[in-house]
Amino acid sequence: MVDRGEGAIVIDVDGNRFLDCNAGIAVVATGHCHPRVVRAIQEQAARLIHMSGTDFYYEGMVALAEKLAALAPGGGPRRVYFGNSGTEAIECALKLARYHTGRDKFIGFLNSFHGRTLGSLALTSSKYVQRARMGPFMPGVTHIPYANCLRCDYGQRVETCHVECVKVLENRIFKTIVPANEVAAIVVEPVQGEGGYVVPPRKFFDELAAVARRHGILLVADEVQSGMGRTGRMFASEHFEFAPDILATAKGIASGMPLSATIARAEVMNWKPGAHASTFGGNPVSIAASLATVELLEEELIAHATNIGARMQARMHSWPARFSQVVQVRGLGLMIGVEVSSTALRNRLVLESFERGLLILGCGDTTIRLSPPLVITETQSDFCLDTLEALLGDA
């Protein structure tokens, strides 16, 4: 039962202190209650809390849209739609892809997570419990294997594969299940989040882009969890020189305030006023928090995430050799996954870490995710790794 937080620390109602290495599921990018974010929220709340950006602009909304448009990978003119959550950003992307292309079908990936509203849930495939008793879903979604090179569905090795997980589209899917000219978009997480913090190779994205270009299919990057500095770049797509037509982001965008953004090439986001809208999307208080967040990310926290993440992973690199229960350590920046030998062990490590004052979460079937606030210090990161090493040694 959390009472308050500061930086990477949260304190419960009994006064117990915890190192928060999940950041509210990768949300509080600048840490809990960063003074500059708090000040921006307080100042804006005293001026204007709501007017609805559907009907009236705010200066902050325009400023943030311009900033996100400039930061989006790929360059060129962009337009931005503001919502309240990650799933809303994905719903916007789905509607926009259909509107722009006149097509109605989508390609998604197994073990993906895109949200729990009915459109995004049709794409989500990380756990059956998220879909059980919820159907029927939005029709027209076909799932294919993601580029999980630890457990390749095609029995290949990353060094020698021919990106079979993408080539299956032209070799089989477009021939037998869905015509390519009916596919509006391919929706992909640059780093698979809920599915296990899986980092694909660069050639996965190169091949996706080639297939999309050949068939006039849009590319949608779900950067809800991987965006906003989490991987040591503003967007994880930048690590792969991947330039999506539409990018959805949320979570860390406003350090805990509800906000999301769907950023698209200007010629793609060409719908008429009223085609899509949100009463609360782009709330002025959330916008103010986001502007302060982006400033902090650019000034220092993206670089800090790169450095601390590299420091942590350098130490963790030896874990598979030192601990027989560790299968793989992988990640970018401060989006780090530790895959262990069983679900039972993973769940036990999560619980025992909590009992020792460390908050972590699971993802995938057997993976621990580390997604601390980007303000985590070297001392705090050492405590995190000391705790996990002690528990792995005991196990």
C-alpha positions, 0 to 999 in steps of 0.5 A: 500500500504505497503512501508516497514516492521520491525519485526511485524510492517509494514508501508504504503506509507503514514507513517501509522503503522500497527501491522501485525498479518497475516505475509504475510499469515504465511510467515515471520516467523522471522518477516519483514526484520530480520537483520540476514536473511537480512544479509544472503540474502545480502552476498549470493547475492554478491556471487552467485544468480543462477546456478540451483540446477537441474544440480549443487549443492550448499553447502547451498542446501546440508546443508539445505536438511540435516537439514530438513531431520533431523527435519522431524517427524518420524526419519529415512533417508529422501530425500528433493526436493526444489521448489518455493511455497507450491503448487509446494511442493504438486505437487511434493508429488502427483507425488512422491506418484504415482511414488513410489506406481504405484497407481493413486488415492488420498484421500483428505478432505473437506474444505482443501487447498493445492494450485491452480495449477491443481494437488493441486487444485484437492485436494483443497476444501475450496471455490468454487471460487478457482475451478470455471471454472478451470476444469476438474481437475486431476482425482482420488481424493475423498474428505471425511470430516475433523475432525472438532469436532465443527461441526462434519459431523457425529453428534459425540462428540470428547470424545465419537466418534469412528473417523467416519471421518476416518472409512468412508474410510473402511466402505464406500469409499473403498467399493463403490467408489475407491478400496483401492489398487488403492489409492496412498496417503491420503493428510492431513493438520495437522491443517486445514489452509484456512478451518478455523484453525481447530485443530483435535484430536490426534486419527484422526491421529492415525486412519489415520495411521492405515488405511494407514498401512493396505492398503499400502497407503502413508500419505502426510502431508501438512505443508505449513502453519502449519510448520516452528515453526508456532504451537510451534513445527517445524512441527505441525505433532509433536503435534500428533506424526504423522509421514507422509511418505511425508511432504510438507512445504513452507511459513515460510521456508525462511522468505519471500523468495520463497522456498518450500521443499518436504521431504520424506522417502528415500525409497519413494523418489526413482525416477530417476534423471530427473523424477522431477526438477525445474529450480529455486527450491532451489535458493541459495539466498532463501536457505541462507535465509532459513538456517538463518530462521531455526537457529532463529527458533531453537535458540528462536522463536519456544519457543517464539511462544509457550509462546506467543501463550499460553499467548494469548489463556489463555486470549482468553479462556473467549471470548465465555462466554464474547462475544456472537458472539464468537463461539470458540477460537482454535489453537496451538502456534501462529496459532490461529483461532477465530470462530464468529457467521457469515461471515458478522461479521467476514468480518466487524471485519477484516476491522475495525481492519485494520482501527485501525492499526491491520492486520488480515485475515479470513479463513473458513466461519466465522473464523478470523486467527491470524498468526503473525510473531513469533517475536511478543512481549507481548506488541504487542500481547496485542494490538492485543487482546485489539483491537479485544476485543474492536471491539467485545464489540462494536459488 
